[in-house]
Amino acid sequence: MSRPVPAVFGSVFHSEMPVLAYENGAWQPLRWQSAHDLTLPAGAHALHYGSECFEGLKAFRQQNGNIVLFRPTANIARMQQSAKLLHLPVPETDAYLNALVELVKRAADEVPDAPAALYLRPTLIGTDPVIGKAGTPTETALLYILASPVGDYFKVGSPMKILVETENMRCAPHMGRVKCGGNYASALPWVLKAKEEYGANQVLFCPGGDVQETGASNFALINGNEIITKPLTDEFLHGVTRDSVLTVAKDLGYQVNERNFTVAEMKAAVKNGAEAILTGTAAVISPVTSFVIDGQEIAVRSTERGEAIRKAVTDIQYGIAEDKHGWLVKVC
């Protein structure tokens, strides 16, 4: 049976969503409600003081018909980290995982066939209805999860032009590893400017020449058999897909170096034939086809290695290759 995928990524949702509420100092039992709307007090802490964070992960329909979640506990751990850094109530692992599994079971008929997937968007928001709490954490919160059948965020094989930005930062450096809306909003002016002035798809933020990440994805350079990417710091998001890609790359024989590197080094490597990729849950792996550096467009000669690594990761997700690392959780 063919399962249609909406043309616009993340625009159609399963009719229900699980909700976990934090009230009176404790997480309450799971409840279900319509995914079409959410009622909040106008003074909710998240709306005024940014006490919110979210995650993104996927469920896949495998070749044998099984439906699996890809690395859900890693995404749960990252939201728990974001919650701690934002002083939000920290979700409980078991209740969170059970909500994810039950949602995928209820939406099983909507999980599309390969190469598409069911995208899951857990969102944690502070709900205290007090606008006088600018300097005080919220004491109540909601965790809800949306499910949306999706195709690729970036169309496979499409040009991926990246503008290299060396003057401005994606977000406040100490907030970079928090997956919250404010970080994406802070990158938006530079992304829109790059699209308007250069026709670029994304911006690679490299403040002071230090190569970090794009507005919505992690970044890695593939120089022959070496993969170079910035080490985990507070300045950028600790991507689950990034970690998966690096692990699979090692399995394929690549040497992975997590170290700082500069725009000058990257530029020289690309001119000498190096590839580059963006990684993220929505994008999976998107090979870069050109960079705009100091107003000059530099073409990337090949995307072959990036495409091969992408296939190695997606083959695990769709059950074509062995899950040697125990990343898949069978749902049904």
Buried (B, 14 or more C-beta within 10 A) or exposed (E): EEEEBBEEBBEBBBEBBBBBBBEEEEBEEBEBEEBEEBEEEEBBBBBBBBBBBBBBBBBBBBEEEEBBBBBBBBBBBBBBBBBEBBEBBBBBEEBBBBBBBBBBEBBBEBBBBBBBBBBBBBBBBBBBBBBEBEEEBBBBBBBBBBBBBBBBBBEEEEEBBBBBBBEBBBBEBEBBBBBBBBBBEBBEEBBEBBBEEBEBBBBBBBBEEBBBBBBBBBBBBBBEEBBBBBEBEEBBBBBBBBBBBBBBBEBEEBEBBEEEBBBEBBBEBBEEEBBBBBBBBBBBBBBBBBBBBEEEEBEBEEBEBBBEBBBBBBBBBBBEBEEEEEBBBEBE
